[in-house]
């Protein structure tokens, strides 16, 4: 039997001992058990796809399969509702640096719902997580050591090689997660990369994932989250002197996307 009690303000009911944001012990166990089943099965299939498509330097098929696994994990979660806010613009990225605000470790699960493959710039430590980290490596994502200049140079070079082959890359320009949903200052890396390679900047906005992994607990939270896409921003004719202008233009576009999601979905 599930015991329930009113919170101190009398207007919410939660399971006894649970925070209002938490999905509860049982649903959290179901969530993690689901991932524990999907991850090794997905890794085995992804490894076979990787070996079968080894000549493809873009790792398009094993990469896209990994995003499908992320979609499957979030879609079968008992506490998450992740969707793309439509309609999407007709633009499909190729030589494109995709940027998005960062709220939660659940952001990749949400952004993977977008209908194209791209390679993610991710912390190196994530690649060492058993099974999931190995899958990230097979997908061809790009590791970077935070605070290590040499690692950052190698990561940017890897990003550039993808862009030259028409494979978009995905970067969180804030560099870390925002705890309150407000945009943090943007770092230069994504914008320098775009200008140096003549790439478009494609702004995304994500809202709602901050509830998916409540801070200080292993329990997942009830989360209704949406990602939306803006119009691409061309860097043609820009030089590195224009980095600040490009950052500000992208920031304004991203804020407009976030405001639109919140207004349409009441989040």
C-alpha angles and dihedrals in degrees: 000000000000114000116210135190139183119254118240093268091054097228104093133056122209136173110270109272095011128111116239090249096052122098088217131252098281096048091044091053089050090050095051093041089054091054091045089058097041098045101063093039090049092047092054092051092043091051090054090049091048092053092045092052098035095135091062105095090192092059087214098163100044088041095052091044089056090054088050088055089053089050090049092050094051095040093054094043112115092219107036129082108183122175144160113245107233154248096055119204114255091246116111116193124240114143087023138130106215115204131188139172115260123226108146148002084256091069094094090054089055100041091048087072089076110105101244140063123251135162119247129221103224139172111272092232090065090064091064095058106113115258097344093056091045089053090052088055093049089050089061097243118161123250122212131181110225112239094011110118095195092050090050091052092051091047093051090049089053090049090050092052090054092048092051089055092051096256115133120226127216121220133173100221093197088065093215140038123284110228097200101036094251117126115261122213113290121240119226101239101089092045096047088049092052095048094046091052099037089243129157119243112229113196120209130184127210125191131180105025093106087081094052096077108027112207118260099018139083089220118103121231134228104264133180104189136173136190123202134186128227131202118286119259115220121223094193110138093013125127131194087270086071097058094106092048091050092048092052093046090050093046092054091048092049092048090052090053092050092048090050093052093048092048095048096043101031093235 
